[in-house]
Amino acid sequence: MSNSSAPIVELRSVSKSLGERTVLKGVSLNIPKGSIFGIIGENGSGKSTLLELMIGCTSPDHGSVHIMRGSQRLTYDKHPKAILDMCGFSPQRPSLCDDLTVRENLAYFGRLWNLDEETLKKNITTVMVICTLEPWADMPVLALSAGIRKRADIGCALIHNPAVLFLDDPMSGLDKKEAGRIFGLLSHISKAGVTIILATSSIDDASNLCTRVALLRDATIIGPFHVNDLLKRADGPKEIMLQTREGKYQDIAGILYTSKAGLLRAGMRGPWFVTQANDASALLHHLLHVCKQTGQTIVAIQMDRPSVRDAIRAVYEVQR
């Protein structure tokens, strides 16, 4: 892919209000061609509105949105068809026709894009392979699991070979196995040259999938950041993950927070009690002492630097 760092979507000082509520305020953003770009924000932060502005479902109150086609800067008021031809969109709730089969849904959306029958037939076959939909091709959508429905919806968004795929919380409501399949699908689509822009409330989803992320908070954008650079922003704190047979982690946390252990934060991550400090050796010494003091037996312990997820969370918390 040539010049993958060139922007494919540009926002300049975009503001948008819904009623009296300011949803976006002076948002400027360049999204590079070829990236998997994540927009991370809490529910109600304006992520969906930001996507809707990018795909032309709504217009900004102020500012401008451009979609780049080579060196040409397209705008929705002057080039609506050209932009629609470049973009695919899969909303949080699939927009499929429940009574139609997967194949019929793909055909329906392909005809909405005015694909000729030969191209449509070829694209349906390609999309069903890419999205692993062949076993369910002739089943009505209503009978499918949430994960297969999501893959079918993404397939419908890809039926016209868009250059940019927009996704609103694509892993929402899916179990871990189905979410993993969506991860694999999106990675495959990205490698085929499609720029992917997804909105998500899950830091885990963004850190596992995206090459670049921006944080949406208080109607403004923080970043964007290259995911590989985020760990540098965490600037060294290490974390110690601990499991004890007794599991009385509140007792451990209470003592650590009142001691001179240098504890930055503590909490649970699944079955693990996770602590973080700049001086991990000193913290480890205190942890071992506190476990003995509270009569707890350590069954597992490990030390590591923060993950990308932790680095994103750290940047997010700094802005509070």
Contacts in CASP RR format, 6 or more apart in sequence:
PFRMAT RR
TARGET T0000
AUTHOR 0000-0000-0000
METHOD contacts of the structure
MODEL  1
MSNSSAPIVELRSVSKSLGERTVLKGVSLNIPKGSIFGIIGENGSGKSTL
LELMIGCTSPDHGSVHIMRGSQRLTYDKHPKAILDMCGFSPQRPSLCDDL
TVRENLAYFGRLWNLDEETLKKNITTVMVICTLEPWADMPVLALSAGIRK
RADIGCALIHNPAVLFLDDPMSGLDKKEAGRIFGLLSHISKAGVTIILAT
SSIDDASNLCTRVALLRDATIIGPFHVNDLLKRADGPKEIMLQTREGKYQ
DIAGILYTSKAGLLRAGMRGPWFVTQANDASALLHHLLHVCKQTGQTIVA
IQMDRPSVRDAIRAVYEVQR
1 33 0 8 1.000
1 34 0 8 1.000
1 193 0 8 1.000
3 33 0 8 1.000
4 32 0 8 1.000
4 33 0 8 1.000
4 34 0 8 1.000
4 35 0 8 1.000
5 32 0 8 1.000
5 33 0 8 1.000
6 32 0 8 1.000
6 33 0 8 1.000
6 68 0 8 1.000
6 70 0 8 1.000
7 30 0 8 1.000
7 31 0 8 1.000
7 32 0 8 1.000
7 33 0 8 1.000
7 68 0 8 1.000
8 31 0 8 1.000
8 32 0 8 1.000
8 33 0 8 1.000
8 34 0 8 1.000
8 67 0 8 1.000
8 68 0 8 1.000
8 163 0 8 1.000
8 164 0 8 1.000
8 195 0 8 1.000
9 29 0 8 1.000
9 30 0 8 1.000
9 31 0 8 1.000
9 54 0 8 1.000
9 65 0 8 1.000
9 66 0 8 1.000
9 67 0 8 1.000
9 68 0 8 1.000
9 164 0 8 1.000
9 195 0 8 1.000
9 197 0 8 1.000
10 29 0 8 1.000
10 30 0 8 1.000
10 31 0 8 1.000
10 64 0 8 1.000
10 65 0 8 1.000
10 66 0 8 1.000
10 68 0 8 1.000
10 73 0 8 1.000
11 27 0 8 1.000
11 28 0 8 1.000
11 29 0 8 1.000
11 30 0 8 1.000
11 53 0 8 1.000
11 54 0 8 1.000
11 63 0 8 1.000
11 64 0 8 1.000
11 65 0 8 1.000
11 66 0 8 1.000
12 28 0 8 1.000
12 63 0 8 1.000
12 64 0 8 1.000
12 65 0 8 1.000
12 66 0 8 1.000
13 26 0 8 1.000
13 27 0 8 1.000
13 28 0 8 1.000
13 62 0 8 1.000
13 63 0 8 1.000
13 64 0 8 1.000
14 24 0 8 1.000
14 26 0 8 1.000
14 27 0 8 1.000
14 28 0 8 1.000
14 53 0 8 1.000
14 60 0 8 1.000
14 62 0 8 1.000
14 63 0 8 1.000
14 64 0 8 1.000
14 65 0 8 1.000
15 22 0 8 1.000
15 24 0 8 1.000
15 25 0 8 1.000
15 26 0 8 1.000
15 27 0 8 1.000
15 60 0 8 1.000
15 61 0 8 1.000
15 62 0 8 1.000
15 63 0 8 1.000
16 22 0 8 1.000
16 23 0 8 1.000
16 24 0 8 1.000
16 49 0 8 1.000
16 53 0 8 1.000
16 58 0 8 1.000
16 60 0 8 1.000
16 61 0 8 1.000
17 23 0 8 1.000
17 61 0 8 1.000
18 49 0 8 1.000
22 219 0 8 1.000
23 46 0 8 1.000
23 49 0 8 1.000
23 219 0 8 1.000
24 46 0 8 1.000
24 49 0 8 1.000
24 50 0 8 1.000
24 53 0 8 1.000
24 60 0 8 1.000
24 219 0 8 1.000
24 220 0 8 1.000
25 219 0 8 1.000
25 220 0 8 1.000
26 62 0 8 1.000
26 63 0 8 1.000
26 220 0 8 1.000
27 50 0 8 1.000
27 219 0 8 1.000
27 220 0 8 1.000
27 221 0 8 1.000
28 221 0 8 1.000
29 214 0 8 1.000
29 221 0 8 1.000
29 224 0 8 1.000
30 224 0 8 1.000
31 37 0 8 1.000
31 195 0 8 1.000
31 197 0 8 1.000
31 212 0 8 1.000
31 224 0 8 1.000
32 195 0 8 1.000
32 212 0 8 1.000
33 68 0 8 1.000
33 195 0 8 1.000
34 190 0 8 1.000
34 193 0 8 1.000
34 194 0 8 1.000
34 195 0 8 1.000
35 195 0 8 1.000
35 196 0 8 1.000
35 210 0 8 1.000
35 211 0 8 1.000
35 212 0 8 1.000
36 186 0 8 1.000
36 187 0 8 1.000
36 190 0 8 1.000
36 195 0 8 1.000
36 196 0 8 1.000
36 198 0 8 1.000
36 209 0 8 1.000
36 210 0 8 1.000
36 211 0 8 1.000
36 212 0 8 1.000
37 195 0 8 1.000
37 196 0 8 1.000
37 197 0 8 1.000
37 198 0 8 1.000
37 210 0 8 1.000
37 211 0 8 1.000
37 212 0 8 1.000
37 213 0 8 1.000
37 214 0 8 1.000
37 224 0 8 1.000
38 197 0 8 1.000
38 198 0 8 1.000
38 199 0 8 1.000
38 200 0 8 1.000
38 206 0 8 1.000
38 209 0 8 1.000
38 210 0 8 1.000
38 212 0 8 1.000
38 213 0 8 1.000
38 214 0 8 1.000
39 47 0 8 1.000
39 50 0 8 1.000
39 51 0 8 1.000
39 197 0 8 1.000
39 198 0 8 1.000
39 199 0 8 1.000
39 200 0 8 1.000
39 213 0 8 1.000
39 214 0 8 1.000
39 216 0 8 1.000
40 200 0 8 1.000
40 201 0 8 1.000
40 202 0 8 1.000
40 203 0 8 1.000
40 206 0 8 1.000
40 213 0 8 1.000
40 214 0 8 1.000
40 215 0 8 1.000
40 216 0 8 1.000
40 312 0 8 1.000
40 316 0 8 1.000
41 47 0 8 1.000
41 199 0 8 1.000
41 200 0 8 1.000
41 201 0 8 1.000
41 215 0 8 1.000
41 216 0 8 1.000
41 217 0 8 1.000
42 201 0 8 1.000
42 217 0 8 1.000
43 201 0 8 1.000
45 201 0 8 1.000
45 216 0 8 1.000
45 217 0 8 1.000
46 216 0 8 1.000
46 219 0 8 1.000
47 168 0 8 1.000
47 169 0 8 1.000
47 199 0 8 1.000
47 200 0 8 1.000
47 201 0 8 1.000
47 216 0 8 1.000
48 92 0 8 1.000
48 168 0 8 1.000
48 199 0 8 1.000
49 58 0 8 1.000
50 199 0 8 1.000
50 216 0 8 1.000
51 89 0 8 1.000
51 166 0 8 1.000
51 168 0 8 1.000
51 197 0 8 1.000
51 199 0 8 1.000
52 58 0 8 1.000
53 59 0 8 1.000
53 60 0 8 1.000
53 65 0 8 1.000
54 65 0 8 1.000
54 67 0 8 1.000
54 166 0 8 1.000
54 197 0 8 1.000
55 87 0 8 1.000
55 88 0 8 1.000
55 89 0 8 1.000
55 166 0 8 1.000
56 65 0 8 1.000
56 76 0 8 1.000
56 83 0 8 1.000
59 76 0 8 1.000
64 75 0 8 1.000
65 75 0 8 1.000
65 76 0 8 1.000
66 73 0 8 1.000
66 74 0 8 1.000
66 75 0 8 1.000
67 73 0 8 1.000
67 74 0 8 1.000
67 75 0 8 1.000
67 79 0 8 1.000
67 83 0 8 1.000
67 86 0 8 1.000
67 87 0 8 1.000
67 164 0 8 1.000
68 74 0 8 1.000
69 82 0 8 1.000
69 86 0 8 1.000
69 163 0 8 1.000
74 82 0 8 1.000
74 83 0 8 1.000
74 86 0 8 1.000
76 83 0 8 1.000
85 113 0 8 1.000
85 160 0 8 1.000
85 162 0 8 1.000
86 162 0 8 1.000
86 163 0 8 1.000
86 164 0 8 1.000
87 162 0 8 1.000
87 163 0 8 1.000
87 164 0 8 1.000
87 165 0 8 1.000
87 166 0 8 1.000
88 157 0 8 1.000
88 158 0 8 1.000
88 160 0 8 1.000
88 162 0 8 1.000
88 164 0 8 1.000
88 165 0 8 1.000
88 166 0 8 1.000
89 157 0 8 1.000
89 165 0 8 1.000
89 166 0 8 1.000
89 167 0 8 1.000
89 168 0 8 1.000
90 150 0 8 1.000
90 153 0 8 1.000
90 154 0 8 1.000
90 155 0 8 1.000
90 156 0 8 1.000
90 157 0 8 1.000
90 165 0 8 1.000
90 166 0 8 1.000
90 167 0 8 1.000
90 168 0 8 1.000
90 170 0 8 1.000
91 153 0 8 1.000
91 168 0 8 1.000
92 168 0 8 1.000
92 169 0 8 1.000
92 170 0 8 1.000
92 172 0 8 1.000
94 141 0 8 1.000
94 149 0 8 1.000
94 150 0 8 1.000
94 152 0 8 1.000
94 153 0 8 1.000
95 153 0 8 1.000
95 156 0 8 1.000
96 105 0 8 1.000
96 141 0 8 1.000
96 149 0 8 1.000
96 152 0 8 1.000
96 153 0 8 1.000
96 156 0 8 1.000
97 104 0 8 1.000
97 105 0 8 1.000
97 108 0 8 1.000
97 141 0 8 1.000
98 140 0 8 1.000
98 141 0 8 1.000
98 142 0 8 1.000
99 140 0 8 1.000
99 141 0 8 1.000
99 142 0 8 1.000
100 108 0 8 1.000
100 140 0 8 1.000
100 141 0 8 1.000
101 137 0 8 1.000
101 138 0 8 1.000
101 139 0 8 1.000
101 140 0 8 1.000
101 141 0 8 1.000
102 128 0 8 1.000
102 133 0 8 1.000
102 136 0 8 1.000
102 137 0 8 1.000
102 138 0 8 1.000
102 139 0 8 1.000
102 141 0 8 1.000
102 144 0 8 1.000
102 152 0 8 1.000
103 124 0 8 1.000
103 128 0 8 1.000
103 137 0 8 1.000
103 138 0 8 1.000
105 141 0 8 1.000
105 152 0 8 1.000
105 156 0 8 1.000
106 123 0 8 1.000
106 124 0 8 1.000
106 127 0 8 1.000
106 128 0 8 1.000
106 152 0 8 1.000
106 155 0 8 1.000
106 156 0 8 1.000
106 159 0 8 1.000
107 120 0 8 1.000
107 124 0 8 1.000
109 156 0 8 1.000
109 157 0 8 1.000
109 159 0 8 1.000
109 160 0 8 1.000
110 120 0 8 1.000
110 123 0 8 1.000
110 156 0 8 1.000
110 159 0 8 1.000
110 160 0 8 1.000
111 120 0 8 1.000
113 159 0 8 1.000
113 160 0 8 1.000
115 123 0 8 1.000
115 159 0 8 1.000
115 160 0 8 1.000
120 159 0 8 1.000
123 159 0 8 1.000
123 160 0 8 1.000
123 161 0 8 1.000
124 159 0 8 1.000
127 133 0 8 1.000
127 155 0 8 1.000
127 158 0 8 1.000
127 159 0 8 1.000
128 134 0 8 1.000
128 137 0 8 1.000
130 155 0 8 1.000
130 158 0 8 1.000
130 185 0 8 1.000
130 188 0 8 1.000
130 189 0 8 1.000
130 192 0 8 1.000
131 151 0 8 1.000
131 152 0 8 1.000
131 154 0 8 1.000
131 155 0 8 1.000
131 158 0 8 1.000
131 185 0 8 1.000
132 151 0 8 1.000
132 181 0 8 1.000
132 185 0 8 1.000
133 148 0 8 1.000
133 151 0 8 1.000
133 152 0 8 1.000
133 155 0 8 1.000
136 144 0 8 1.000
136 148 0 8 1.000
136 152 0 8 1.000
141 149 0 8 1.000
141 152 0 8 1.000
144 152 0 8 1.000
145 178 0 8 1.000
146 173 0 8 1.000
146 174 0 8 1.000
146 178 0 8 1.000
147 174 0 8 1.000
147 178 0 8 1.000
147 181 0 8 1.000
147 182 0 8 1.000
150 170 0 8 1.000
150 174 0 8 1.000
150 178 0 8 1.000
150 182 0 8 1.000
151 181 0 8 1.000
151 182 0 8 1.000
151 185 0 8 1.000
154 165 0 8 1.000
154 167 0 8 1.000
154 170 0 8 1.000
154 182 0 8 1.000
154 185 0 8 1.000
157 165 0 8 1.000
157 166 0 8 1.000
158 165 0 8 1.000
158 189 0 8 1.000
158 194 0 8 1.000
162 194 0 8 1.000
163 194 0 8 1.000
163 195 0 8 1.000
164 194 0 8 1.000
164 195 0 8 1.000
164 196 0 8 1.000
164 197 0 8 1.000
165 189 0 8 1.000
165 194 0 8 1.000
165 195 0 8 1.000
165 196 0 8 1.000
165 197 0 8 1.000
166 197 0 8 1.000
166 198 0 8 1.000
167 186 0 8 1.000
167 196 0 8 1.000
167 197 0 8 1.000
167 198 0 8 1.000
167 199 0 8 1.000
168 198 0 8 1.000
168 199 0 8 1.000
169 198 0 8 1.000
169 199 0 8 1.000
169 200 0 8 1.000
169 201 0 8 1.000
169 202 0 8 1.000
170 182 0 8 1.000
170 186 0 8 1.000
170 198 0 8 1.000
170 200 0 8 1.000
170 205 0 8 1.000
171 179 0 8 1.000
171 182 0 8 1.000
171 183 0 8 1.000
171 200 0 8 1.000
171 202 0 8 1.000
171 205 0 8 1.000
172 201 0 8 1.000
174 182 0 8 1.000
179 205 0 8 1.000
183 208 0 8 1.000
183 209 0 8 1.000
186 196 0 8 1.000
186 198 0 8 1.000
186 209 0 8 1.000
187 209 0 8 1.000
189 196 0 8 1.000
190 196 0 8 1.000
198 205 0 8 1.000
198 206 0 8 1.000
198 209 0 8 1.000
198 210 0 8 1.000
200 206 0 8 1.000
203 309 0 8 1.000
203 312 0 8 1.000
203 313 0 8 1.000
203 316 0 8 1.000
204 309 0 8 1.000
206 213 0 8 1.000
206 312 0 8 1.000
207 213 0 8 1.000
207 227 0 8 1.000
207 307 0 8 1.000
207 308 0 8 1.000
207 309 0 8 1.000
207 312 0 8 1.000
210 227 0 8 1.000
211 226 0 8 1.000
211 227 0 8 1.000
212 224 0 8 1.000
212 225 0 8 1.000
212 226 0 8 1.000
212 227 0 8 1.000
213 223 0 8 1.000
213 224 0 8 1.000
213 225 0 8 1.000
213 227 0 8 1.000
213 230 0 8 1.000
213 312 0 8 1.000
214 221 0 8 1.000
214 222 0 8 1.000
214 223 0 8 1.000
214 224 0 8 1.000
214 225 0 8 1.000
215 221 0 8 1.000
215 222 0 8 1.000
215 223 0 8 1.000
215 312 0 8 1.000
215 315 0 8 1.000
215 316 0 8 1.000
215 319 0 8 1.000
216 222 0 8 1.000
217 316 0 8 1.000
217 319 0 8 1.000
222 315 0 8 1.000
222 316 0 8 1.000
222 319 0 8 1.000
225 233 0 8 1.000
225 312 0 8 1.000
225 315 0 8 1.000
227 308 0 8 1.000
230 308 0 8 1.000
230 311 0 8 1.000
230 312 0 8 1.000
230 315 0 8 1.000
231 305 0 8 1.000
231 306 0 8 1.000
231 308 0 8 1.000
231 311 0 8 1.000
233 311 0 8 1.000
233 314 0 8 1.000
233 315 0 8 1.000
234 305 0 8 1.000
234 306 0 8 1.000
234 310 0 8 1.000
234 311 0 8 1.000
234 314 0 8 1.000
236 278 0 8 1.000
236 305 0 8 1.000
236 306 0 8 1.000
237 264 0 8 1.000
237 276 0 8 1.000
237 277 0 8 1.000
237 278 0 8 1.000
237 280 0 8 1.000
237 305 0 8 1.000
237 306 0 8 1.000
238 276 0 8 1.000
238 277 0 8 1.000
238 278 0 8 1.000
238 280 0 8 1.000
238 303 0 8 1.000
238 304 0 8 1.000
238 305 0 8 1.000
238 306 0 8 1.000
239 274 0 8 1.000
239 275 0 8 1.000
239 276 0 8 1.000
239 280 0 8 1.000
239 303 0 8 1.000
239 304 0 8 1.000
239 305 0 8 1.000
239 306 0 8 1.000
239 310 0 8 1.000
240 274 0 8 1.000
240 275 0 8 1.000
240 276 0 8 1.000
240 277 0 8 1.000
240 280 0 8 1.000
240 283 0 8 1.000
240 284 0 8 1.000
240 287 0 8 1.000
240 301 0 8 1.000
240 302 0 8 1.000
240 303 0 8 1.000
241 269 0 8 1.000
241 272 0 8 1.000
241 273 0 8 1.000
241 274 0 8 1.000
241 275 0 8 1.000
241 300 0 8 1.000
241 301 0 8 1.000
241 302 0 8 1.000
241 303 0 8 1.000
241 304 0 8 1.000
242 249 0 8 1.000
242 252 0 8 1.000
242 272 0 8 1.000
242 273 0 8 1.000
242 274 0 8 1.000
242 275 0 8 1.000
242 287 0 8 1.000
242 291 0 8 1.000
242 298 0 8 1.000
242 300 0 8 1.000
242 301 0 8 1.000
243 271 0 8 1.000
243 272 0 8 1.000
243 273 0 8 1.000
243 298 0 8 1.000
243 299 0 8 1.000
243 300 0 8 1.000
243 301 0 8 1.000
244 252 0 8 1.000
244 273 0 8 1.000
244 291 0 8 1.000
244 296 0 8 1.000
244 297 0 8 1.000
244 298 0 8 1.000
244 299 0 8 1.000
245 296 0 8 1.000
245 297 0 8 1.000
245 299 0 8 1.000
246 294 0 8 1.000
246 295 0 8 1.000
246 296 0 8 1.000
246 297 0 8 1.000
247 273 0 8 1.000
247 296 0 8 1.000
248 294 0 8 1.000
248 296 0 8 1.000
249 267 0 8 1.000
249 268 0 8 1.000
249 273 0 8 1.000
251 294 0 8 1.000
251 296 0 8 1.000
252 266 0 8 1.000
252 273 0 8 1.000
252 287 0 8 1.000
252 290 0 8 1.000
252 291 0 8 1.000
252 294 0 8 1.000
252 296 0 8 1.000
253 266 0 8 1.000
253 267 0 8 1.000
253 273 0 8 1.000
255 290 0 8 1.000
255 293 0 8 1.000
255 294 0 8 1.000
256 263 0 8 1.000
256 266 0 8 1.000
256 275 0 8 1.000
256 283 0 8 1.000
256 286 0 8 1.000
256 287 0 8 1.000
256 290 0 8 1.000
257 263 0 8 1.000
257 266 0 8 1.000
259 286 0 8 1.000
259 290 0 8 1.000
261 277 0 8 1.000
261 282 0 8 1.000
261 283 0 8 1.000
261 286 0 8 1.000
261 287 0 8 1.000
262 277 0 8 1.000
262 278 0 8 1.000
262 279 0 8 1.000
262 282 0 8 1.000
262 283 0 8 1.000
263 275 0 8 1.000
263 276 0 8 1.000
263 277 0 8 1.000
263 283 0 8 1.000
264 276 0 8 1.000
264 277 0 8 1.000
264 278 0 8 1.000
265 275 0 8 1.000
265 276 0 8 1.000
266 273 0 8 1.000
266 274 0 8 1.000
266 275 0 8 1.000
266 276 0 8 1.000
267 273 0 8 1.000
267 274 0 8 1.000
267 275 0 8 1.000
268 274 0 8 1.000
275 283 0 8 1.000
275 287 0 8 1.000
276 306 0 8 1.000
276 310 0 8 1.000
277 283 0 8 1.000
280 303 0 8 1.000
284 303 0 8 1.000
287 301 0 8 1.000
288 298 0 8 1.000
291 297 0 8 1.000
291 298 0 8 1.000
306 314 0 8 1.000
END
